[in-house]
Amino acid sequence: MSLFSDVIAAEGGAAAQQGSAMSSIFMLVVFGLIFYFMLIRPQSKRAKEHKTMVEALQKGDEVVTNGGIIGKITKVGESFITINISDKVDINVQKHAVSAALPKGTIKSI
C-alpha cells in the first residue's frame, strides 16, 4: 500500500513543476492575438462595411433585406426606408435591416 502512495506523491510533485511564469504569459498573449485576428478584426471590418453601405443608400437603389425581400428604395428617412416590392406595394423597414445593395437592373432580370 505504501508503494502506491509513494508513486502517487512522486507524480503529483512532477505535475506541480510546470514551465515558468513567462511561458504561461507568452501562451496567453499568443492566444489573445489569435483570438483578435481570427474573430474580432474580421467582425469589426464587416460591421464597418455594412455601416458604410447603409449610409450610402439612396432613392432608386435596389436592395435585399435580412428577410430576403427584394425591392427598390422609394423614400429614405433618418432610420427607416420605404421599399417598393411590387406595383402599389410599399413597405417600411429599418435601414439596418438591409443586408445588401444590388446592382441596378437586378429586379427586372428576376
QUIKA-V83330 format. One line per field, one symbol per residue. phi: phi as a letter, one per 30 degrees, with the letter a starting at -180 (. if undefined). psi: psi as a letter, one per 20 degrees, with the letter a starting at -180 (. if undefined). burial: b if it has 16 or more other ideal C-beta (glycine too) atoms within 10 Angstrom, else e. A space follows every 50 residues. Layout:
phi=???
psi=???
burial=???
This chain:
phi=.dddddddddddddddccdddddddddddddddddddcbddddddddddd dddddcdbdjdcbbdddjdcacdcaccdbbbccccaeibcbcbdddddca ccddjddddd
psi=hhghhhgghghhhhhhnarrhhhhgghggghggggghhggghghgghggg ggghhjprpiqprprhijpprpphppagiqqppoirpkoqqpqqhiiphq pqqpjhhhi.
burial=eeeeeeeeeeeeeeeeeeeeeeeeeeeeeeeeeeeeeeeeeeeeeeeeee eebbeeeeeebbbbbeeeeebbbeeeeeeebbbeeeeeeeeebebebbee beeeeeeeee
